[in-house]
Amino acid sequence: MPRLTRRHALHAGVVSSLALAGCTDSIDRIPVVGGGEIDDVVDEQDGPVTLERVDGDSIEEHPVVDTDRELTLLYFFATWCEPCAPQNEELADVEAAIGDDVAMHAISPESDTDLVADYWADSPSSFPALVDPDAAVMEYFSVRGYPSLVLVDSSGRVLWEPGDERENLAIGTVPADVILEQLE
């Protein structure tokens, strides 16, 4: 039987801590391909950048930012991310509280649209799920882990990203009441 060294124990501890804190890209499991690039998420002439929306059996292009509403809450997730499940519950509460006043979009870096569609069908939320297999939108908003939230205005300007001003909250799930405060 192989001997467990201090190095192995330290590595296991670090990996376990990251798993508990959230799914970050410092772990080699993030299935991101490409690394696409976009100049602006809302172009003055071409309108907003679109991604494929997965909705049951159909796939259609959907804007990342809703230019018809004042605010869009972007939720970055992955189907394999364990901390994303409780965030889905919190976002369902947010969705119920705000109705159609704020656009909400879930974005996954995975290219398997069937997997994302099946996962999202089991989610308590009903807002659209989009796929970003080139990670262009993730890169644009500097998303480095899951779950992540970004609140933008109708021009795509970032208004709030949890983490900067929430020193007292752990990385990962953001409670519904904290999100709702930002939407007021």
ChimeraX attribute file (.defattr): number of C-alpha atoms within 10 A of each C-alpha:
attribute: neighborCount
match mode: 1-to-1
recipient: residues
	/A:1	3
	/A:2	4
	/A:3	6
	/A:4	8
	/A:5	9
	/A:6	9
	/A:7	9
	/A:8	11
	/A:9	11
	/A:10	11
	/A:11	12
	/A:12	12
	/A:13	12
	/A:14	12
	/A:15	14
	/A:16	11
	/A:17	11
	/A:18	16
	/A:19	16
	/A:20	14
	/A:21	16
	/A:22	20
	/A:23	25
	/A:24	20
	/A:25	15
	/A:26	11
	/A:27	11
	/A:28	8
	/A:29	10
	/A:30	17
	/A:31	15
	/A:32	18
	/A:33	14
	/A:34	9
	/A:35	13
	/A:36	14
	/A:37	13
	/A:38	12
	/A:39	9
	/A:40	15
	/A:41	20
	/A:42	21
	/A:43	13
	/A:44	9
	/A:45	6
	/A:46	7
	/A:47	15
	/A:48	20
	/A:49	19
	/A:50	18
	/A:51	20
	/A:52	21
	/A:53	24
	/A:54	23
	/A:55	20
	/A:56	13
	/A:57	9
	/A:58	11
	/A:59	16
	/A:60	11
	/A:61	13
	/A:62	19
	/A:63	17
	/A:64	26
	/A:65	28
	/A:66	23
	/A:67	17
	/A:68	11
	/A:69	14
	/A:70	14
	/A:71	23
	/A:72	26
	/A:73	25
	/A:74	21
	/A:75	22
	/A:76	25
	/A:77	27
	/A:78	23
	/A:79	17
	/A:80	15
	/A:81	16
	/A:82	17
	/A:83	20
	/A:84	22
	/A:85	18
	/A:86	15
	/A:87	22
	/A:88	20
	/A:89	17
	/A:90	20
	/A:91	26
	/A:92	17
	/A:93	17
	/A:94	21
	/A:95	21
	/A:96	11
	/A:97	12
	/A:98	13
	/A:99	10
	/A:100	11
	/A:101	13
	/A:102	19
	/A:103	24
	/A:104	25
	/A:105	22
	/A:106	23
	/A:107	27
	/A:108	25
	/A:109	23
	/A:110	23
	/A:111	17
	/A:112	11
	/A:113	22
	/A:114	16
	/A:115	13
	/A:116	24
	/A:117	23
	/A:118	15
	/A:119	14
	/A:120	22
	/A:121	15
	/A:122	9
	/A:123	15
	/A:124	15
	/A:125	20
	/A:126	17
	/A:127	17
	/A:128	18
	/A:129	27
	/A:130	30
	/A:131	28
	/A:132	22
	/A:133	23
	/A:134	18
	/A:135	23
	/A:136	22
	/A:137	26
	/A:138	22
	/A:139	14
	/A:140	14
	/A:141	17
	/A:142	10
	/A:143	18
	/A:144	14
	/A:145	22
	/A:146	27
	/A:147	26
	/A:148	26
	/A:149	26
	/A:150	18
	/A:151	23
	/A:152	20
	/A:153	18
	/A:154	17
	/A:155	21
	/A:156	21
	/A:157	16
	/A:158	15
	/A:159	14
	/A:160	17
	/A:161	18
	/A:162	20
	/A:163	15
	/A:164	7
	/A:165	9
	/A:166	12
	/A:167	9
	/A:168	7
	/A:169	13
	/A:170	13
	/A:171	21
	/A:172	24
	/A:173	23
	/A:174	20
	/A:175	16
	/A:176	17
	/A:177	12
	/A:178	14
	/A:179	18
	/A:180	15
	/A:181	8
	/A:182	12
	/A:183	17
	/A:184	6
